[in-house]
């Protein structure tokens, strides 16, 4: 019976896992924060002293630069069957301020374990501004492939859009831009992708439903088997 219960728990976990804050981070490791502090200035000054500084929203020659909180980029992963998971960060964004005003963000990534590099700069201003407005308990969730940017608060069970593209998608679907529940968010992402990329996802969704039917059927079979052995054991106990 214990083994059967463990099998059931495993199957239920497989069905329910995915969008789980235990896989997310909203505080960068100390070594990433240290790397950002030690390396951002030379990188930014090279841009500020260049004639194309305004391309990155900086004022040429103004060297009064600082950085804000290093924010982990939790990766929103969506497969062809519309299974949604969030993977731990391998990238961090660092807001850069010039004379007290936020201008852009620096990207830091980890090409090899324990080795960090500045990958570049160049977020649109509206997304940069949204990121720096995030609350302390919010997690930054990003999917580059489908241009999805969100902030997730587990304590409030709230997912809200960041940046112009995601806010527009919320508005187009009549959703509250101040945030929706995690369950509503998952349903929104699936429907949004099916509507936006019908050839890519609708067929895959049929496969997903088929797999879910197999899993559900397996759970039912396990419950029936465990019930059968339980009744059999009860009969033996009564005879004894």
Secondary structure, DSSP 4 states (H G I P E B T S, - for coil): -HHHHHHHHHHHHHHH-SS-GGG--SS--HHHHHHHHHHHHHHHHHHHTSTTGGGGTPPTT---EEEEEEEE-EEEEE-TT--EEEEPPSEEEEEEEETTEEEEEEEEEEEETTEEEEEEE---HHHHHHHHT--TT-EEEEETTTTEEEEEETTTTEEEE-HHHHHHHHHHTT--TT-B-HHHHHHHHHHHHHHHSHHHHHHHHHHHHHHHHHHHHHHHHHHHHHHHHHHHHHHHHHH-
